[in-house]
């Protein structure tokens, strides 16, 4: 018996019901057994351990009576205006609702998915994902349906059951979100990841279990005698050496390599790739098969935690639905549940949302997806401008620091020059007070000239030595042209 699973836990009574895919009376139905044991599954280990006794019961010829689909498994619609239940949604597999004329008011389609997921309908009641997909298509085509809420309460199921519903979700034109009613694991989470948002009902809802496992059970190809003295042999025709090779290696040789390489790894790789493609915030460590409480994975595996009314508010916002007046057919009373202008307006918010007047209900203000994108883009622009401003400030600060260093260097050079000039002028200042009182070098030079001009001549400070050379030729013309000699000649 082969089973490949990726999923979570479910109540035992629902498991028992979900696995009775076809009616088994006195003789076991071959198609039913084949569907169970030969199809890959996606469900967690706890659920699988609960399934094993049921599998063995079926192998022993268990008989289970056919049952109708439970009422709380059936889809229904909720008024988008006052959030009251309108009616069970009609579908091909619910002929009792076909004659009812649906109200034309805008509604939200609610699609419960409870129990182990199978591709085909289960004879004990729960429907398969192919039926769920048909119900989703049927509701999405209705003009008065504004969106869908999938109520998920499942620990997983058949791998082949997943594409039936995920393909339908991708093709629907109306927004779809998932509200987890206790558990969304493995195959169930796989499906939920395709919806726009995942909202858990409580902090301790079980979420995740993203991983793949397989269980092989059976007798060896050449078995020992059983209690009845019987043996089992498996014989393959020539050229069929790869037939059931994965199973044979696992049972006969305890070698699981082929099972992993050919079945488990490809299923698991696609599972993780699809989940991360649908929800980019999921962390790598959350893709290793562990289940989490919803409170531990808000922002990654789930978007938020809230009551069903929160899911209603979100789908109404995503659908950009604004209720007006609703007339009740039962009591002919008019109930006003419309959006009304807010007393206080916010100029900047109105500008961002491109609306003249903000509107609200008694429950609060709601934004649709486009409006949220506008707000998000404005925040992104602010972040960009803030980053650019910070970069510019850093650049100016760096330039200012460079300029400050240059000023400091120039100031030091100036001070050095001043000191050198002062040191050079001090000897001259000591000659005479008139030189010391002169304020500029030019004035000091003039003062020196004035002092020199006032002295007609000067005696040599010492006698000439005998070895001092005596110049025979004297340039009297140069001497006469000296300023002080000219002053003497002019009787100044």
Steps between C-alpha positions, in 0.01 A plus 500: 500500500645837401411843634684832457373767735534872576244617758369555855279344768123455485235368743474123476128495416558721199795292386294186515227667297737661252677178410182319400529625144271240348230286657626170640234248588569127516778502240780757508482741206818463298497857368471639850793299632708586196430870550620480860814291474639593158458878495758738648368684806594821680425483872696520824626207707238529775219479249669210327529305823126551548437375147694176525237311706235609253710382205546163663129483574424554133750229408313266734170578325347773718153613400393864528162639411461787257416837657392844384733798508478672840317832488791698637716366214275662240569844352282798580491873435509801733359844427781743428280784630391381844707177528196279558478148359296511180472139388688183425657550159344294227719261303463200272560260789239675718173456304293596805618859451459524124138617513573784739531841345812663644473854622668746270670689778878484510628199692821330609525133409619283791656166406567268798778244451502263793649150534774311317538630145423261216465562132164321467191518718494282809204269535475572870421864430790741447560610143821484301701794374358459149156576641640787707652641181166475317325677786761775491461545123123503526498768769768709331287522185206647694471875456394567858800314653774748587754253639566172677606386846639146527443368852790257541497225762721224369826324572572418136419219262574360156770673298289463187221690675698824522515610130123459458440788741812712449435515125144614572625770740732637234219516244246677722448870433371593845737534799546193723634481856537212748366502855656216701252334735747311716744346255654550157785254455696373206269440203240725664760774554626438147153595371465794741829649383339569161243737652563872553509483879506237775327594825516264800199485732703460820856533622530121549378398155742245348670628186764372257640146490663573164678176418465158341510146639425150383406172667533160333335201658487144369670164481837428344507367146622168643340486840516246777202286586217670681297343780303307241814357344470720192785683329494786253713538189500779246597414143578756227521437129829540320560865418296617801794540734398860593138415568415584863871553552449769763266277702723191464814685608321644803336174618761242398823697546396777737641744243291818470717688249278444197185595691657832594658575164207398280201597712557689822762756398324616180169534688669682786697734274189608314310539826763737642546687173128567465459612861795741486378627164159573649629634833844655471523578873506132599832422669727215379481328839118487466534279191645201686176329602433649842154613611458830685248680713348787305630749757856391418477556124302823450652688209644188342271195482190702595416867455298558816285347773134591538139390515298419190375860493860607437508275194172657383643850540812404304318340207263799480801732494680290237185501285475880542135459593307796643157397622203732452142439612370151554129411502397196701249275318377360829397809696518764226717715727777710353833459678764759426847352511670734259823688505450860612736800482723537804457812711872550506692498175875456460636711216818300448325162522233616255772614264683167516178302446387742228158549657312818583335360812593215732211267581453252784250268662416464865765228520780715366687604186589236240741522210487287188806341344562785253483755781740295711737490204479882474582538869779243469650683198491831686678343795755352260554846347546651846754229581681575172502876565617442857783283372597757234484779760723304735747439215506871413550597865788253527659645185467860624635398841801338334564812287467722807750286687744527209455879482552527878825308470614736220411809705690361798807441285487849343451658843806318630705620201379857559595488868843365411554779249392759754744361757781501246422859401488609864832334568648671194375846599592487871869598442393803299240597760776505759698767305260783565147559638396656169574171327321298771191719477473463123207265429601350167829374356488778242459761777791347691724523191407864460577565867844340458567718196401809693738413784787430260438822312527699822859375555753647249766242565633246735845414625624151456430281797874397515837568348587332179746223541832494324383217291181662389517582135505867402300583199690738278208594284195673660169549321431847621208539269321210675586640838373845407175349385432339837178647647659643813788661304248657267311624806824656636574659167155645494543630858202300623 
